Structure formats: C-alpha cells, structure tokens
C-alpha cells in the first residue's frame, strides 16, 4: 500500500471531526455566490507545494488540503452539494467537476492525488441509485484500483457494489486496462441525506503519468449521481389504457 498505510490511521482519527464538519460546509457553500475559483494545492502546515492547482465552483464544492508529501502525493477532502434536480429535457442530474492543472515542473509535482474523504449531499429532490466518478480530458491519469480498495462502499441502505471501468466504459480490474471510471450501485442515497465515500474505507487514489506532458498536465474529475425515474400515477394510467386497447383489438381480430 506504499506510503498510504502510514497516513491512513491518521485519516481515520480525523474522520469523526470531518463528519461534524460536513454539516457546516453545505451552509457555507449555499451562502456563497456561484464562482469558479482556482486554489493552489499546498500543505496547510508546511507550505510544501504539490505542483497542482485545483479549479472548482465554490457554490457547490469545498476542498480541504490535508497534506502534501513532496514527490509522492497530495491528500485532499472534498465537500459537494448537488442541489439541481433532473434536467426537464434529458431527465439527467447535472455533474460537478473538479479540474487539476499542473503548475510546476515534473520534478516538483506529485504524481498522485488522494481523495481521502468526500461528503456528498443529495439536495436534488430525487433518490439516487448510482453514483459515478470519471477522469476526463486526459488519457495519462487513472484510478489506482489496488490502493483505492473499497472506496465508495458504505453501510446499507447506501451503495454496496463497486465497478471500475476503462476508457471505453468496459469493466476492468487490477492488472487489466487502466481504470478511468468508477460506479457505485446496489443501494440508494435518499433526497436530503449525505453520502460519505472514503470515511471508514480506503481513499480514492488517482495516479498521474507526468512524463508525456513535460510539465503541462491537466485533467478533470467528474462526479455524477443517477436515478431511475418512477412513472407518475397519471402516466401509469395512460400506459394501462394503451395496453388495454391493444388487448381489445387482438380479441376483435380473433
């Protein structure tokens, strides 16, 4: 598990404080005006630079940098508020994106981004039955399946099943194609509740191959909840009438 084992116990001790904190961050985020901000990912105690900037909308997202281990990793915690309901045309829930941009040479940039904890608030008016993480805008980043372990799996009724996918959306495993997607399902996140992937389980680890871009790497972490729409009673009645009409026509023909 490399260096991750060293700091994982410390992350667990801070998890209790994080759970308290997540109840306050949404209020701060909702009070802020929507604004795209860019923040340097630096160690809050030592000032060590990670070589990365992170860009996000501070009306939906809050980011805390826990630690930067020079030459190794940057550890972060993320708070997200999903407040928009399904699109009236597509029926889909909007994603929330976090973008990473390299700002220092490869020799001064950490090749690993670790999402230690997430606090994801469902304020969309619908119950989610799936949640997805996807790496986009670059092919030289991938989720580290082995070190991410059971990230995303939480006690029932929340998600119990984890699926890693490659760039083509096909399932992949340790030793297979690099994982650029992660989906959690077999469970639900009810409207008005909070999903906390990472708390009590391994973090989500993102490995970055810095070499091809020679100091000019960037990528996006996209997170998307999904749900299965249940037809309204009026819709069900229309479906029933349509089925009844078909059966009646078949009887008349006979």
C-alpha positions in Angstrom: 0.0 0.0 0.0 3.1 2.2 -0.2 3.0 5.4 1.8 -0.8 5.3 2.1 -0.6 2.9 5.0 1.4 5.4 7.0 -1.2 8.1 7.0 -4.4 6.1 6.8 -4.7 5.7 10.5 -4.4 9.4 11.0 -7.1 10.0 8.4 -9.4 7.6 10.4 -8.8 9.7 13.6 -9.9 12.8 11.7 -12.9 11.2 10.2 -15.0 11.9 13.3 -14.2 15.6 13.0 -14.9 15.5 9.3 -18.4 14.1 9.9 -19.1 17.1 12.2 -17.6 19.5 9.7 -19.7 18.3 6.8 -22.9 19.6 8.4 -21.4 23.1 8.3 -19.8 23.2 4.9 -23.0 22.9 3.0 -24.4 26.0 4.7 -21.2 28.0 3.8 -21.4 26.8 0.2 -25.1 27.6 -0.2 -24.5 31.1 1.2 -21.7 31.8 -1.3 -22.4 33.2 -4.8 -21.6 30.7 -7.6 -18.0 31.5 -8.5 -15.3 29.5 -10.3 -12.2 29.6 -8.1 -8.6 28.3 -8.5 -6.7 27.2 -5.5 -3.0 26.1 -5.1 -2.8 22.6 -3.6 -0.2 23.2 -0.8 0.4 21.7 2.6 -1.5 23.8 5.2 1.2 23.2 7.8 4.5 23.1 6.0 3.6 25.1 2.9 5.0 22.4 0.7 3.8 22.8 -2.9 2.2 19.8 -4.8 2.7 21.3 -8.2 -1.1 21.4 -8.8 -3.8 24.0 -8.9 -7.4 22.9 -8.5 -10.4 24.7 -10.1 -14.0 24.3 -8.9 -17.3 26.1 -8.3 -17.3 27.3 -4.7 -21.2 27.4 -4.6 -21.3 23.6 -4.9 -17.8 22.4 -3.8 -15.4 22.9 -0.9 -11.9 21.5 -0.8 -9.6 21.0 2.1 -5.9 20.1 1.6 -4.8 17.7 4.4 -1.2 17.1 3.5 1.4 17.3 0.7 4.1 14.7 0.7 6.7 16.1 -1.7 7.5 13.8 -4.6 4.7 11.4 -3.5 1.2 12.6 -3.1 -1.3 15.4 -2.2 -4.2 14.4 0.1 -7.5 16.2 -0.1 -11.0 16.2 1.3 -14.0 17.3 -0.8 -17.5 18.5 0.1 -20.1 18.6 -2.6 -23.7 19.9 -2.7 -25.9 18.5 -5.5 -28.8 20.9 -5.5 -30.2 20.8 -9.0 -32.9 18.4 -9.9 -33.2 16.4 -13.1 -33.0 18.3 -16.4 -36.5 18.7 -17.8 -35.4 17.6 -21.3 -32.9 14.9 -20.7 -34.0 13.7 -17.2 -30.4 13.6 -16.1 -28.8 15.1 -13.0 -26.0 17.6 -13.6 -22.4 16.6 -12.8 -20.0 18.5 -10.6 -16.4 18.9 -11.9 -13.1 19.5 -10.3 -10.2 20.3 -12.6 -6.5 19.8 -11.8 -3.8 21.8 -13.6 0.0 21.2 -13.3 1.8 24.5 -12.5 5.4 23.3 -11.6 7.9 21.1 -13.5 7.6 17.3 -13.2 10.4 17.2 -10.7 8.4 19.4 -8.3 4.9 17.8 -9.0 3.5 14.9 -7.0 2.3 12.1 -9.3 -0.6 11.0 -7.0 -3.8 12.8 -5.9 -5.6 11.2 -3.0 -9.2 12.0 -2.2 -9.2 10.9 1.5 -12.9 11.6 2.2 -15.9 13.0 0.4 -19.1 14.4 1.8 -21.7 14.4 -1.0 -25.1 16.0 -0.1 -28.2 15.0 -2.0 -30.5 18.0 -2.3 -31.8 17.2 -5.8 -35.4 16.1 -4.8 -34.9 12.5 -6.1 -33.3 9.4 -4.7 -30.0 8.3 -6.3 -29.4 4.6 -7.1 -26.0 5.1 -8.7 -23.0 7.4 -8.3 -20.1 7.8 -10.8 -16.6 9.2 -10.8 -14.9 9.7 -14.2 -11.5 11.0 -15.2 -11.7 13.1 -18.3 -9.7 15.4 -20.6 -6.6 13.3 -20.5 -5.5 9.7 -21.1 -2.5 9.6 -18.7 -4.4 9.6 -15.5 -6.1 6.5 -13.9 -7.7 5.4 -10.7 -5.4 3.1 -8.6 -7.7 0.2 -8.1 -5.4 -1.7 -5.6 -4.9 1.3 -3.3 -8.5 2.6 -3.6 -9.9 -0.6 -2.2 -13.5 -0.4 -1.1 -13.8 3.4 -1.7 -17.5 4.4 -2.1 -19.0 1.4 -0.3 -20.9 2.5 2.7 -23.4 0.8 5.2 -26.8 0.0 3.9 -29.0 1.4 2.5 -26.2 3.2 0.6 -24.1 1.6 -2.1 -22.7 -2.0 -1.8 -21.3 -2.7 -5.2 -18.3 -1.2 -7.0 -17.5 -1.3 -10.7 -14.2 0.0 -12.2 -14.3 0.8 -16.0 -11.7 1.6 -18.6 -11.7 4.4 -21.2 -14.3 2.5 -23.3 -16.6 2.1 -20.3 -15.9 -1.6 -20.1 -15.3 -3.3 -16.6 -11.7 -3.6 -15.6 -9.7 -5.0 -12.7 -6.3 -4.9 -11.1 -3.9 -5.8 -13.9 -6.4 -5.0 -16.6 -6.8 -1.8 -18.6 -6.3 1.4 -16.6 -9.5 2.5 -14.7 -10.8 5.8 -15.7 -14.3 5.4 -14.3 -15.9 4.1 -11.0 -19.6 3.4 -10.5 -21.2 2.6 -7.2 -24.7 1.0 -7.1 -26.8 -1.7 -5.3 -28.2 0.8 -2.8 -29.5 4.3 -2.7 -28.9 7.8 -1.4 -32.2 9.4 -0.4 -33.0 13.0 -1.0 -31.9 15.1 2.0 -29.2 12.7 3.1 -25.4 12.6 2.8 -23.2 10.1 1.1 -19.7 9.9 2.6 -17.4 7.7 0.4 -13.9 7.3 1.9 -14.9 7.6 5.5 -14.1 4.2 7.2 -12.7 2.8 3.9 -9.7 3.4 1.6 -9.3 6.7 -0.1 -9.8 7.3 -3.9 -6.3 7.3 -5.4 -5.5 9.0 -8.8 -2.2 8.1 -10.4 -0.8 10.6 -12.9 1.8 9.9 -15.6 3.5 13.2 -15.8 6.2 12.3 -18.4 4.3 12.7 -21.7 3.2 16.3 -21.0 6.5 17.5 -19.6 5.1 20.0 -17.1 1.8 20.7 -18.8 -0.6 18.1 -17.4 -4.3 18.8 -16.7 -7.4 16.6 -16.1 -10.9 16.7 -14.8 -12.6 14.7 -12.1 -16.3 14.5 -13.0 -18.9 13.2 -10.4 -22.4 12.3 -11.4 -25.4 10.9 -9.5 -28.0 9.0 -11.4 -31.5 7.8 -10.6 -34.3 5.7 -12.1 -37.4 7.8 -12.7 -40.7 6.2 -11.4 -43.7 7.0 -13.7 -46.3 9.2 -12.2 -49.8 7.7 -11.5 -51.2 9.6 -14.5 -48.5 8.2 -16.7 -49.2 4.7 -15.4 -52.9 5.1 -16.1 -52.2 6.0 -19.7 -49.9 3.0 -20.1 -52.7 0.8 -18.7 -55.2 2.2 -21.1 -52.9 1.7 -24.0 -52.2 -1.9 -23.0 -56.0 -2.5 -22.6 -56.7 -1.1 -26.1 -54.1 -3.4 -27.6 -55.6 -6.5 -25.9 -59.2 -5.5 -27.0 -58.0 -5.1 -30.6 -56.5 -8.5 -30.6 -59.7 -10.1 -29.3 -61.8 -8.3 -32.0 -59.5 -9.6 -34.7 -59.8 -13.2 -33.4 
